[in-house]
Every structure is written in C-alpha cells, then in structure tokens.
Amino acid sequence: TIELLAEGLNLAERINIGHQPVLEFIEASFPTPSWIGYSRKMAERSTTKAGGFPVTLGMKDVGHMRDLAAAHGTSLPVADVAYGHMQTLKDQGKGDQDWSSLIEVLREGSDASKPPQGPQVLLEFCHMIKVLVLKDCHHHG
C-alpha cells in the first residue's frame, strides 16, 4: 500500500494536478487512518518517523513477506519494488526516516518533463489508482 500511495502522489506531482485532489480521493475512497496519514506525510514531504514506521523496520517486515511468498512458490511484485526503494533509502543513510519517505526515491528518479494536464488527466489518474488498488486488494484478499 505504501508503494502505491507513493506512486500515485508522485504521478500527481508530475502531471501538475497537485496533492489536494489526490488526498481527497484517498480520504473518500479508502478512509483508513494509515492511508490518510501516510498520504499526508508524503504530500508534506515529512520524513520524520514520529507517528510512522522507520525504513529499516519496513524492510524487515517486507523482507519477511517476500521470504514467505518465495517459500510458497509465489511472488509479491509490489513488495519487491517497495523493498528496493527502501533499500535505496537505507543505502543513502536514511534508514531511520519514516518509510513513507520512499516517495523521495520516486521523486529523484522521475523524469522532470511535464505531460499534458487538466481535468481529463485527473479523471484518468483517479481511475488508474482505483484499478491498481482494487487489483492489489483482490490479489491479496
């Protein structure tokens, strides 16, 4: 989930729709404290682990998930990507930051060019997030 939130908010930044419509979408569609809290931290560029979870512990937990999946002949592609982003943060000496700071890896690696923007882009973005999240929920549920 943390990876999907980071990717969605990073995309919103890149297409210049701002964080507010995305935060409102998350609050309306997935009104859970963790989703809302982590989304807000990412939007505010807060890396403090206060009220969150450090990268190193996130790596430990996601590592256990990946090991369990491998032991049972399956994979967790989103977890693999998230683990890689957290590993990058740890390698940069940021292992004590909140794991929502993995969005910084996306921000640093994103192409700076700006694609077209406007209301249609926002609608397409919200639809994409809903499809990705529902797919992830059904895959794990």
C-alpha positions, 0 to 999 in steps of 0.5 A: 500500500505504501508503494502505491500511495507513493506512486500515485502522489508522485504521478500527481506531482508530475502531471501538475494536478497537485496533492489536494485532489489526490488526498481527497480521493484517498480520504473518500475512497479508502478512509483508513487512518494509515492511508490518510496519514501516510498520504499526508506525510508524503504530500508534506514531504515529512520524513520524520518517523514520529507517528510512522514506521522507520525504513529499516523496520519496513524492510524487515517486515517486507523482507519477511513477506517476500521470504514467505511468498518465495517459500510458497512458490509465489511472488509479491511484485509490489513488495519487491519494488517497495523493498528496493526503494527502501533499500535505496533509502537505507543505502543513502543513510536514511534508514531511520526516516519514516518509510513513507519517505520512499516517495523521495526515491520516486521523486529523484528518479522521475523524469522532470518533463511535464505531460499534458494536464487538466481535468481529463488527466485527473479523471484518468489518474483517479481511475488508474489508482482505483484499478491498481488498488482494487487489483492489489486488494483482490490479489491479496484478499 
